[in-house]
Amino acid sequence: MAIEKVKDYFARWGMQDKIMEFEVSSATVELAAQALHCEGARIAKTLSFLVGEESVLVVAAGDARVDNHKFKETFGVKAKMIPGDQVEERIGHAVGGVCPFGVNDGVKVFLDESLRRFDTVYPACGSSNSAIQLTVAELEKYAAAQSWVDVCKDWDP
């Protein structure tokens, strides 16, 4: 199971016990916000894209939406999400639990500027009923992010 893979990933820093598992689904921003009793914007959603043949993850605030123009300026191609039936194979986590931790080799992770306005955020941990609270600096470290990008819209700085 992908959550076990994420727990093993976090074990190298002694962080595995910080992963929260819920009795309810946290597979969407709205459901995660309900499970965590926080505003949806603080959910760090992980979106999976194809950039050429590469699998790329963009972690963004829950209230942000991908801006196609900004995405193309940043990555050189139109934003194309990985088809749902290919996500688990390409990323290592199924839809609803996609996160930037313990991903398959070769998957590149980018963090969107929409996250920088928060002290802490809640990304998923490989299952549709899990999350971890991290500072933005911790997210950057543990996600092994390539860089920060500005590819989203509809959020307030």
C-alpha positions in Angstrom: 0.0 0.0 0.0 1.2 3.5 -0.8 0.7 4.8 2.7 3.2 2.2 4.0 5.6 3.4 1.3 5.2 7.0 2.6 5.6 5.9 6.2 8.8 4.2 5.3 9.9 7.3 3.4 9.3 9.5 6.5 10.9 7.0 8.8 14.4 8.1 7.7 13.7 11.4 9.5 11.7 9.9 12.4 8.6 11.6 11.0 6.4 8.5 10.3 4.4 9.0 13.5 3.3 12.4 12.4 1.2 10.9 9.6 -2.5 11.1 10.4 -5.0 8.5 9.2 -8.7 9.3 9.3 -11.9 7.2 9.5 -13.3 9.3 6.7 -12.0 10.1 3.2 -9.6 12.9 2.6 -9.4 12.3 -1.1 -10.5 15.8 -2.2 -9.6 19.2 -0.9 -13.1 19.6 0.6 -13.0 16.2 2.3 -9.5 16.7 3.6 -10.4 20.1 5.1 -13.4 18.6 6.8 -11.3 15.7 8.2 -8.6 18.2 9.4 -11.0 20.9 10.6 -9.1 23.6 8.6 -9.7 25.9 5.7 -9.4 24.2 2.3 -6.7 26.5 1.1 -4.3 24.9 3.5 -4.6 21.5 1.9 -1.5 21.0 -0.2 -3.0 19.2 -3.2 -0.7 17.3 -5.5 -1.5 17.5 -9.2 0.1 15.1 -11.7 1.0 16.2 -15.2 2.7 14.9 -18.3 5.5 17.1 -19.6 6.5 15.4 -22.7 7.1 11.8 -21.5 8.0 12.9 -18.0 5.7 12.7 -15.0 5.6 15.9 -13.0 3.9 16.8 -9.7 2.8 20.3 -8.8 1.9 20.8 -5.2 -0.5 23.8 -4.8 -2.8 25.3 -2.2 -6.3 23.9 -2.1 -7.9 27.1 -3.4 -5.5 27.5 -6.3 -6.3 26.4 -9.9 -3.7 25.7 -12.6 -3.3 28.7 -15.0 -2.7 27.2 -18.5 -0.8 30.2 -19.7 1.5 30.2 -16.7 2.0 26.5 -16.9 3.0 26.6 -20.6 5.4 29.5 -19.9 7.0 27.5 -17.1 7.2 24.0 -18.5 7.1 24.8 -22.3 4.0 22.6 -22.9 0.3 22.8 -22.4 -0.9 21.5 -19.0 -2.0 17.9 -19.5 -2.9 15.9 -16.5 -1.9 12.3 -16.3 -5.0 10.1 -17.1 -6.5 8.8 -13.8 -5.9 5.1 -14.8 -2.2 5.8 -15.3 -1.5 7.9 -12.2 -0.6 5.1 -9.8 1.7 3.4 -12.3 3.5 6.6 -13.2 3.6 8.3 -9.8 3.4 5.4 -7.3 0.3 6.7 -5.6 -3.4 6.3 -6.6 -5.7 9.3 -7.3 -7.0 10.5 -3.9 -3.7 9.9 -2.2 -1.2 11.4 -4.6 1.5 13.1 -2.7 5.1 14.2 -3.3 6.6 11.7 -0.9 7.9 8.2 -1.8 7.2 8.7 -5.5 8.6 6.6 -8.3 12.1 7.3 -9.5 12.2 10.1 -12.2 9.1 11.9 -11.0 9.9 15.6 -10.6 8.2 17.7 -7.8 7.5 21.4 -8.0 5.9 23.6 -5.3 3.5 26.4 -6.4 3.9 29.9 -4.9 0.3 29.7 -3.7 1.6 27.6 -0.7 4.1 30.3 0.6 1.4 32.3 2.3 0.9 29.6 5.0 3.0 28.6 8.0 1.8 25.0 7.8 0.0 23.0 5.1 -1.5 19.5 4.9 -0.4 17.2 2.0 -1.8 13.7 1.6 0.4 10.7 2.5 -0.3 8.1 -0.2 -3.9 7.1 0.7 -7.3 8.6 0.4 -7.6 9.0 4.2 -4.2 10.4 5.3 -2.3 13.7 5.7 0.6 15.2 7.5 1.0 18.7 8.9 4.3 20.3 7.6 5.7 23.8 7.6 6.3 25.0 4.0 10.1 24.6 4.6 9.5 21.0 5.7 7.4 20.4 2.6 10.1 21.7 0.4 12.7 19.5 2.1 10.7 16.2 2.4 9.2 16.6 -1.1 12.7 17.0 -2.6 11.2 19.7 -4.7 13.1 20.8 -7.9 12.0 24.4 -7.4 9.2 26.8 -6.7 6.9 27.7 -9.6 4.1 30.1 -10.2 1.6 28.2 -12.3 -1.7 28.8 -10.4 -4.4 31.4 -10.3 -7.6 32.2 -8.2 -5.8 32.4 -4.8 -5.2 35.4 -2.7 -1.6 36.1 -1.8 
